[in-house]
Each structure stands twice: as C-alpha cells, then as structure tokens.
Amino acid sequence: SAPFALSAAPPPPPNIAKQGNFAVEQIATLDAAALKKNWGKPGTAARDGLTTSTSRNQPLHTFIALSGCKADAAGECNLVANFLILDPSGKRFTDADGISIYRGPPSAAGQSVLSWASLGLHVKPGDAVGAYTAKVEVIDKNAGITLKTQQVLTVAEVPVVGGWKPVRNPNTAAELKGPLQAMLAEISTERLKVAQVISADKQVVAGTNYRMRVRMTNGKTWQAVVWKKL
C-alpha cells in the first residue's frame, strides 16, 4: 500500500505561545478593572469581557495570561514583558519595555494567572483608525525562555450620535433580547412569539433606540421602536 504521512497538529493562533510547560496568551479588554476582579473566579465572567475591537477615545488594554512558569528557590516565578503596538501603517505607536508582569508562585494545574501590568491602546483624534498590531515578548527569567505573541486590535470611528446603524445578525444578537421582550409586552395580547427578525437598526441617543421589523408566529409583521436607557 502507498505510504501515508502523519499530519502535524495545527499551530496555535499568534496570540498564544508555548515552550515546554510554559505558555502565554495575549488578551485584551475594555474594562481592565473587571478583568482583574473576575480573573481566577469560577465561571466565564472574566473571558466574557475580552475583545479585540474598540473605537476612538476608548482605551483597549492588552494583558498576558500565563501558566507553567518556573519557580526559583523561594517558590516564585519572575516574568517581564516588552510591549509594542504598531499603527495601521506599521509604524511604532506606543511601547513599554522590561515591564514586570508577574512575580509569585506558579499557577495551579490547568489554570493561569493574569499579568499585573498591561499596555493600553488609546487612539485619540488625529490618530488613524484601522488595524493596530500588539506584539508582546514575555520572558521567564528563571527559565531563560522568551515567548512572542501578537494580535490585531481593530479601532473604529466613534458612532455618530443620532444616526441609525444596522444590528448585525439580528436573529441571534444578544442586545435585541431585551428590546424584543419589551416590544412583545406592548403589542401582543395573545401568546405570540417572534418567528423572524426581518431587520433591526439602532440609534445612539441618551441611551439606545432599537427599530425592529419582525414577523410573528401568526404571520403578521410588526415594526416598533424601543428605547433602552444607559
């Protein structure tokens, strides 16, 4: 029979790097305080807030999650990092070198610890919007290992207040759950449900207006505007 080749395991995404037991993951969030508070707690609250997208004037913070670092004679790991963010043209936008990101005991098996320090991407008026690249080198000083990660951070313009914008994937968009329930409470005297969201738009005002056109289970089509306060 013809020989066959064993397929290699796919490489990890560029925001993850590993050597031996030492592994790091580059992550980003808009709410650094909440990430620090929830990291290590049961459930998914910490990771639910992760994102690689932001808008002008809204800082996005890059952290490192790490596991398998080498402890010294005192039982402590010693990790530092070099942070670099490139703008959409590939030029240096901001950086921070030799930052201490963790000094303490290794994480428990199957868990990771969060870096103390992060680097914020804050795109102000006059800066370009688009795809920024965050590169982080993490050095385990006890093990003499350097791991490199990178990921793309997308920055968009601030939505124009008062303008209507379509809601993506309206039939599965979590943000429409509350407005749809409010709409049903107002228009339905029967036990009707929404069969399909035909279209949905949102408008940023003192809160958010949701303009939705839906088809009900009785075949009728309704259109409603629901306001959600801040």
Disulfide bonds with the S-S distance in Angstrom:
Cys69-Cys77 2.14
